[in-house]
């Protein structure tokens, strides 16, 4: 145990629901969206409901970018003031330059103790890693133990999702190995997952309902006979579908904690409307 004050921070792509935070305080640095002539802070200048309404109607698809190294320096100075250390857990380095810019800022701040963790995930996959890290810090664990808690959850968490179209992942350059599905029939609903920090395909299915059923079958396989500890159901502008999946997960897996959330605009830009997914991890 340690009496050191360790502040855990993350970026806006985690989009952790308030009920999951409980009493934890986790500062968030926003990613950026560029939409035509506008530059918007993810989750600050535009929230998910407004974003998804506009995304469906606007012919222009926004682009995203990570905070600059200078913005990270300011963020670390603000959040680290009075703390003994800062642990930053950020979205996958395979999907964004966020980790790289956080490390660049860290190198310019030798007077601060900063540890940067590459989550190799995003959305509530990242969220569960951040929560485990913050819980370890709140429990008074040492800096090395707090970082180890992040790395442990990183190895345990899974993110599966079904998209209506690969168009948004393709246009945003986040398609990873799923690019080999491009050119398939338009009515195919790809089932994807995050693997080692990149978006990879699992299978192609002809209807969304069957894709969701297959997603839960894969989740069952990933549990490998263990009980599901916690889950989060995620949707991109498809709240009814997301709500339906919650009931299926509770009934099938007997899990008591199923968070219900959407994704931040920065992630929704790449996933596209109609995406639904699950982030989860197994009990030990």
C-alpha positions as CSV (number, residue, x, y, z in Angstrom):
1,X,0.0,0.0,0.0
2,X,1.1,3.6,-0.6
3,X,0.1,7.0,0.7
4,X,1.1,8.6,-2.6
5,X,-1.6,10.5,-4.5
6,X,-1.9,9.0,-8.0
7,X,-4.2,10.7,-10.5
8,X,-5.5,8.5,-13.4
9,X,-6.5,10.3,-16.6
10,X,-7.8,9.2,-20.0
11,X,-9.0,10.6,-23.3
12,X,-12.6,11.2,-24.5
13,X,-12.8,8.1,-26.6
14,X,-13.3,6.1,-23.3
15,X,-16.7,7.7,-22.8
16,X,-17.3,6.0,-19.4
17,X,-20.9,6.3,-18.2
18,X,-21.4,8.2,-15.0
19,X,-22.9,5.3,-13.1
20,X,-19.6,3.3,-13.7
21,X,-17.5,6.1,-12.3
22,X,-19.2,6.0,-8.9
23,X,-17.0,8.2,-6.7
24,X,-14.0,8.1,-9.0
25,X,-12.7,11.3,-10.5
26,X,-11.0,10.7,-13.8
27,X,-9.9,13.8,-15.8
28,X,-10.4,13.5,-19.5
29,X,-8.5,15.2,-22.4
30,X,-10.8,15.6,-25.5
31,X,-9.9,14.4,-28.9
32,X,-10.7,16.8,-31.9
33,X,-13.2,16.6,-34.7
34,X,-12.8,18.7,-37.8
35,X,-16.2,19.1,-39.6
36,X,-15.9,21.4,-42.6
37,X,-14.6,24.7,-41.3
38,X,-15.4,23.8,-37.6
39,X,-13.0,22.3,-35.1
40,X,-14.8,20.7,-32.2
41,X,-13.6,19.2,-28.9
42,X,-15.0,15.6,-28.6
43,X,-17.7,15.5,-26.0
44,X,-17.2,19.1,-25.1
45,X,-18.3,21.2,-28.0
46,X,-20.6,18.5,-29.4
47,X,-22.3,15.6,-27.6
48,X,-23.3,12.2,-29.0
49,X,-27.0,13.0,-29.7
50,X,-26.2,16.2,-31.6
51,X,-23.4,14.5,-33.4
52,X,-25.4,11.5,-34.6
53,X,-28.2,13.7,-35.8
54,X,-25.8,15.7,-37.8
55,X,-23.8,12.7,-39.1
56,X,-26.9,11.1,-40.6
57,X,-27.9,14.4,-42.4
58,X,-24.6,16.0,-43.4
59,X,-22.9,15.0,-46.6
60,X,-19.6,15.9,-45.1
61,X,-18.0,13.2,-42.9
62,X,-15.9,14.7,-40.1
63,X,-12.3,13.8,-39.5
64,X,-10.6,13.3,-36.1
65,X,-7.3,14.0,-34.6
66,X,-5.5,13.6,-31.3
67,X,-4.6,16.3,-28.8
68,X,-1.2,17.9,-29.5
69,X,1.8,17.3,-27.4
70,X,1.4,20.9,-26.1
71,X,-2.2,20.2,-25.1
72,X,-1.0,17.1,-23.3
73,X,1.7,19.2,-21.4
74,X,-1.0,21.6,-20.2
75,X,-3.3,18.7,-19.3
76,X,-0.7,16.9,-17.3
77,X,0.3,20.1,-15.5
78,X,-3.3,20.8,-14.5
79,X,-4.2,17.3,-13.5
80,X,-0.8,16.5,-11.9
81,X,-0.7,19.7,-9.7
82,X,-0.4,18.5,-6.1
83,X,-0.2,14.8,-7.1
84,X,2.7,12.5,-6.7
85,X,2.2,10.9,-10.1
86,X,-0.1,10.8,-13.1
87,X,-1.0,7.6,-14.9
88,X,-2.5,8.2,-18.4
89,X,-4.4,5.4,-20.1
90,X,-5.2,6.2,-23.7
91,X,-6.8,4.8,-26.8
92,X,-4.9,2.3,-28.9
93,X,-1.7,3.5,-30.5
94,X,-2.7,1.5,-33.6
95,X,-5.8,3.7,-34.1
96,X,-4.5,7.1,-33.1
97,X,-1.5,9.2,-32.3
98,X,-2.8,10.0,-28.9
99,X,-0.3,7.8,-27.0
100,X,2.6,9.1,-29.1
101,X,1.7,12.8,-28.2
102,X,1.2,11.9,-24.6
103,X,4.7,10.3,-24.5
104,X,6.1,13.4,-26.3
105,X,4.7,15.6,-23.6
106,X,6.0,13.3,-20.9
107,X,9.5,13.6,-22.3
108,X,9.2,17.4,-21.9
109,X,8.2,17.2,-18.3
110,X,11.0,15.5,-16.3
111,X,9.8,17.3,-13.1
112,X,6.6,15.3,-13.2
113,X,6.2,11.5,-12.6
114,X,4.0,10.4,-15.5
115,X,3.3,6.9,-16.8
116,X,1.6,6.4,-20.1
117,X,-0.3,3.2,-20.8
118,X,-1.3,2.1,-24.3
119,X,-4.7,0.5,-23.8
120,X,-4.7,-1.2,-27.3
121,X,-8.5,-0.5,-27.1
122,X,-11.1,2.2,-27.1
123,X,-14.7,2.9,-26.1
124,X,-15.6,0.9,-23.0
125,X,-12.8,-1.5,-23.7
126,X,-10.6,1.4,-22.8
127,X,-13.2,2.4,-20.2
128,X,-12.9,-0.8,-18.2
129,X,-9.1,-0.5,-18.2
130,X,-9.3,3.1,-17.0
131,X,-11.7,2.1,-14.2
132,X,-9.5,-0.8,-13.0
133,X,-6.5,1.6,-13.0
134,X,-8.4,4.3,-11.0
135,X,-9.8,1.8,-8.6
136,X,-6.2,0.6,-7.9
137,X,-5.1,4.2,-7.3
138,X,-8.1,4.9,-5.0
139,X,-7.2,1.8,-3.0
140,X,-3.8,3.3,-2.3
141,X,-1.7,0.9,-4.4
142,X,1.8,1.9,-5.5
143,X,2.6,3.4,-8.8
144,X,3.9,0.2,-10.2
145,X,0.8,-1.7,-8.9
146,X,-1.5,0.9,-10.5
147,X,0.2,0.5,-13.9
148,X,0.1,-3.3,-13.5
149,X,-3.7,-3.1,-12.8
150,X,-4.1,-1.3,-16.2
151,X,-2.0,-3.8,-18.0
152,X,-3.8,-6.7,-16.4
153,X,-7.2,-5.5,-17.4
154,X,-5.9,-4.7,-20.9
155,X,-5.1,-8.4,-21.3
156,X,-8.6,-9.4,-20.1
157,X,-11.0,-7.1,-21.8
158,X,-12.8,-7.9,-25.1
159,X,-14.5,-5.6,-27.6
160,X,-16.9,-7.0,-30.2
161,X,-19.1,-5.0,-32.6
162,X,-21.3,-5.3,-35.6
163,X,-21.4,-2.4,-38.1
164,X,-24.0,-1.5,-40.7
165,X,-21.3,-0.6,-43.2
166,X,-17.5,-0.5,-43.4
167,X,-17.7,2.9,-45.2
168,X,-16.9,5.0,-42.1
169,X,-14.0,2.8,-40.9
170,X,-12.6,2.8,-44.4
171,X,-12.9,6.6,-44.9
172,X,-11.3,7.2,-41.5
173,X,-8.4,4.8,-42.2
174,X,-9.2,2.7,-39.1
175,X,-10.3,-0.4,-41.0
176,X,-7.3,-2.6,-40.2
177,X,-7.6,-6.2,-41.4
178,X,-11.3,-5.7,-42.0
179,X,-10.3,-4.1,-45.3
180,X,-10.5,-7.5,-46.9
181,X,-14.3,-7.4,-46.5
182,X,-14.6,-4.4,-48.7
183,X,-16.4,-5.0,-51.9
184,X,-18.7,-7.6,-50.4
185,X,-22.4,-7.4,-50.8
186,X,-23.9,-4.3,-49.4
187,X,-26.3,-6.2,-47.2
188,X,-23.5,-8.0,-45.4
189,X,-23.2,-7.0,-41.7
190,X,-19.6,-7.5,-40.6
191,X,-18.8,-8.7,-37.1
192,X,-15.5,-7.1,-36.0
193,X,-13.3,-7.0,-32.9
194,X,-10.3,-5.2,-31.5
195,X,-7.3,-7.5,-31.6
196,X,-3.9,-6.2,-30.5
197,X,-5.2,-2.7,-30.8
198,X,-6.5,-2.9,-34.4
199,X,-9.9,-3.5,-36.0
200,X,-10.1,-7.0,-37.3
201,X,-12.9,-9.1,-38.9
202,X,-14.5,-12.1,-37.3
203,X,-17.2,-13.0,-39.9
204,X,-19.7,-11.7,-42.3
205,X,-23.4,-12.1,-41.6
206,X,-26.4,-11.2,-43.7
207,X,-28.7,-9.6,-41.1
208,X,-28.0,-7.4,-38.1
209,X,-30.0,-9.7,-35.8
210,X,-27.9,-12.7,-36.8
211,X,-24.7,-10.6,-36.4
212,X,-25.8,-9.7,-32.8
213,X,-26.5,-13.4,-32.1
214,X,-23.1,-14.4,-33.4
215,X,-21.5,-11.6,-31.4
216,X,-22.9,-13.1,-28.2
217,X,-21.8,-16.6,-29.2
218,X,-18.3,-15.2,-29.6
219,X,-18.5,-13.6,-26.2
220,X,-19.5,-17.0,-24.8
221,X,-16.4,-18.6,-26.4
222,X,-14.1,-15.8,-25.1
223,X,-15.3,-16.4,-21.5
224,X,-13.8,-19.9,-21.8
225,X,-16.2,-21.3,-19.1
226,X,-15.8,-18.4,-16.7
227,X,-18.5,-16.0,-15.6
228,X,-18.8,-12.6,-17.2
229,X,-17.7,-10.0,-14.6
230,X,-19.0,-6.8,-16.1
231,X,-20.2,-5.8,-19.5
232,X,-21.0,-2.6,-21.4
233,X,-23.4,-2.4,-24.3
234,X,-22.5,0.2,-26.8
235,X,-24.5,1.7,-29.7
236,X,-23.9,4.4,-32.3
237,X,-27.2,6.1,-32.8
238,X,-29.1,2.9,-32.4
239,X,-30.5,3.0,-28.8
240,X,-33.3,0.5,-29.3
241,X,-31.0,-2.1,-30.6
242,X,-28.6,-1.5,-27.7
243,X,-31.4,-1.7,-25.1
244,X,-32.5,-5.1,-26.6
245,X,-29.0,-6.5,-26.3
246,X,-28.8,-5.5,-22.7
247,X,-31.6,-7.9,-21.9
248,X,-30.1,-10.7,-23.9
249,X,-26.8,-10.3,-22.1
250,X,-28.3,-10.2,-18.7
251,X,-30.4,-13.3,-19.4
252,X,-27.7,-15.3,-21.1
253,X,-24.7,-14.5,-19.0
254,X,-26.3,-13.8,-15.6
255,X,-24.1,-10.8,-15.2
256,X,-25.3,-8.2,-12.6
257,X,-23.5,-5.2,-14.0
258,X,-24.2,-4.3,-17.6
259,X,-23.5,-0.6,-18.4
260,X,-25.4,1.0,-21.2
261,X,-23.6,3.7,-23.2
262,X,-22.9,5.1,-26.6
263,X,-19.5,6.1,-28.0
264,X,-18.0,9.5,-28.2
265,X,-18.3,11.4,-31.4
266,X,-14.6,10.8,-32.2
267,X,-15.3,7.0,-32.2
268,X,-18.7,7.3,-33.8
269,X,-17.1,9.1,-36.8
270,X,-15.2,5.9,-37.6
271,X,-17.8,3.2,-36.5
272,X,-20.7,4.9,-38.2
273,X,-24.4,4.9,-37.4
274,X,-26.0,1.6,-36.6
275,X,-23.0,0.1,-34.9
276,X,-23.7,-2.0,-31.8
277,X,-21.2,-3.7,-29.6
278,X,-20.2,-5.2,-26.3
279,X,-17.2,-4.7,-24.1
280,X,-16.7,-7.3,-21.3
281,X,-14.3,-9.2,-19.2
282,X,-14.4,-12.5,-17.3
283,X,-14.2,-13.1,-13.6
284,X,-10.9,-14.6,-12.5
